[in-house]
Amino acid sequence: MEFYLAEGSPLQAVAFKNAPDKEFVVLCNLGRQSMLATETMQDMGVKNVKNLVGGYAEWKKKLK
């Protein structure tokens, strides 16, 4: 994650570099890894990032 966010990194993703006001929603299966990724993104200066609490599994339950 850090390599895609870090200013000057050869792997820096265009989505992070050219869209400072873009909203990002991070998710994983259960919500634990996405919580850590969300914190990392916020620590690295991404302002508009949210975590899908409970992850994909919780979202899928609510669809039923």
Backbone bond lengths (Angstrom), bond angles and torsions (degrees), N, CA, C in turn:
res aa  C-N    CA-C-N  psi(-1)  N-CA   C-N-CA  omega(-1)  CA-C   N-CA-C  phi
1 M - - - 1.437 - - 1.525 110.31 -
2 E 1.315 115.63 -45.37 1.464 119.54 -175.29 1.525 112.04 -61.56
3 F 1.328 117.18 -35.69 1.464 120.31 -179.00 1.531 111.73 -66.35
4 Y 1.325 116.97 -30.77 1.462 120.73 179.91 1.529 112.23 -79.47
5 L 1.330 116.54 -18.96 1.465 121.66 -178.14 1.525 114.14 -100.44
6 A 1.312 116.74 -29.35 1.463 121.64 -171.41 1.531 112.26 -64.24
7 E 1.303 115.26 127.41 1.464 122.02 177.08 1.526 109.22 -60.09
8 G 1.322 116.53 126.74 1.452 121.44 178.08 1.516 114.75 88.87
9 S 1.311 117.85 -7.51 1.457 121.03 178.05 1.525 109.14 -67.51
10 P 1.343 118.18 139.29 1.462 119.31 177.77 1.525 112.44 -65.37
11 L 1.321 117.78 -15.71 1.458 121.99 178.87 1.527 113.15 -99.99
12 Q 1.326 117.00 4.17 1.461 119.96 -176.65 1.522 110.42 -55.50
13 A 1.305 116.73 124.99 1.456 122.90 -177.63 1.520 110.78 -76.34
14 V 1.316 115.55 137.14 1.453 121.98 179.73 1.528 110.61 -60.40
15 A 1.314 117.44 -34.43 1.465 120.88 -179.02 1.516 111.96 -59.12
16 F 1.320 117.35 -35.31 1.458 120.79 179.76 1.523 111.61 -84.39
17 K 1.304 116.02 -34.51 1.462 120.73 -174.63 1.526 112.43 -74.06
18 N 1.318 117.97 -41.60 1.459 121.62 -171.26 1.523 115.13 -102.25
19 A 1.308 118.13 4.65 1.462 119.92 -177.21 1.526 110.74 -136.93
20 P 1.327 118.68 70.17 1.466 120.20 -175.74 1.528 113.79 -64.67
21 D 1.328 118.56 -22.10 1.466 120.72 -178.56 1.522 113.06 -101.49
22 K 1.312 117.42 2.65 1.455 121.99 -179.34 1.524 110.62 -68.08
23 E 1.316 116.61 143.68 1.461 121.57 178.33 1.528 109.55 -90.91
24 F 1.334 116.14 133.75 1.457 122.26 178.20 1.519 108.82 -119.39
25 V 1.327 116.61 134.21 1.457 122.45 173.80 1.519 106.51 -117.29
26 V 1.331 116.11 122.77 1.453 122.19 -176.36 1.520 108.42 -104.70
27 L 1.328 116.14 134.66 1.452 118.88 177.64 1.512 110.78 -144.40
28 C 1.305 115.23 157.43 1.455 123.72 172.79 1.531 105.38 -142.53
29 N 1.288 118.13 -166.98 1.456 119.25 -176.05 1.528 113.16 -69.45
30 L 1.327 118.25 -47.92 1.465 120.88 -175.62 1.524 114.72 -111.85
31 G 1.317 117.77 -9.09 1.454 120.91 176.47 1.520 115.84 99.40
32 R 1.316 117.68 -7.42 1.468 119.35 -177.59 1.523 112.13 -78.31
33 Q 1.318 116.58 -48.37 1.460 119.80 -179.85 1.523 111.17 -67.69
34 S 1.319 116.67 -36.66 1.467 119.14 179.41 1.529 111.08 -68.74
35 M 1.341 117.30 -29.47 1.462 120.28 175.82 1.532 110.00 -63.51
36 L 1.321 116.44 -43.96 1.461 120.59 178.56 1.529 111.09 -66.71
37 A 1.328 116.73 -40.75 1.464 120.43 178.82 1.523 110.85 -64.32
38 T 1.323 116.94 -39.02 1.464 121.41 178.63 1.527 109.99 -63.07
39 E 1.319 116.67 -44.73 1.474 120.46 177.83 1.524 111.04 -61.45
40 T 1.328 117.15 -42.25 1.463 121.11 179.17 1.516 110.66 -62.31
41 M 1.319 116.61 -44.89 1.466 120.76 179.47 1.527 110.64 -61.32
42 Q 1.329 116.81 -43.74 1.463 120.27 178.93 1.523 110.90 -64.07
43 D 1.328 116.90 -41.84 1.464 121.29 178.86 1.525 111.53 -62.83
44 M 1.334 116.54 -28.39 1.463 120.89 -178.64 1.521 112.63 -93.29
45 G 1.339 116.51 7.06 1.450 119.71 171.40 1.515 117.20 102.70
46 V 1.332 118.04 2.35 1.462 119.45 175.67 1.522 106.93 -76.97
47 K 1.312 116.31 117.99 1.469 120.18 -170.98 1.527 113.76 -85.93
48 N 1.295 117.50 -37.56 1.454 120.91 -172.05 1.530 110.18 -108.56
49 V 1.326 115.79 69.92 1.463 121.29 -179.41 1.524 109.19 -125.89
50 K 1.314 115.21 138.13 1.468 120.75 -178.58 1.522 109.23 -131.63
51 N 1.323 115.41 152.52 1.453 122.96 177.14 1.524 108.99 -106.12
52 L 1.328 116.43 134.98 1.459 120.81 174.30 1.527 107.18 -81.02
53 V 1.327 116.49 99.78 1.468 122.45 -175.15 1.525 109.43 -62.15
54 G 1.315 115.49 129.70 1.461 121.06 -178.75 1.513 112.88 87.24
55 G 1.307 117.29 -10.26 1.452 122.54 176.04 1.511 115.13 67.29
56 Y 1.309 113.78 -164.37 1.464 121.14 -178.40 1.522 111.39 -61.39
57 A 1.328 117.18 -37.54 1.466 121.13 -178.19 1.530 111.10 -60.10
58 E 1.324 117.39 -44.11 1.466 121.07 179.87 1.524 111.25 -69.09
59 W 1.316 116.02 -40.90 1.463 120.83 178.47 1.530 110.15 -61.07
60 K 1.324 116.51 -42.30 1.465 121.68 -179.70 1.530 111.38 -63.49
61 K 1.341 117.13 -39.23 1.469 121.42 177.90 1.529 111.09 -60.49
62 K 1.314 116.86 -39.28 1.465 121.15 -176.49 1.521 112.25 -72.96
63 L 1.320 117.78 -16.72 1.454 121.11 178.90 1.517 111.64 -77.09
64 K 1.319 116.67 -20.44 1.478 120.79 -176.89 1.490 111.69 -80.58
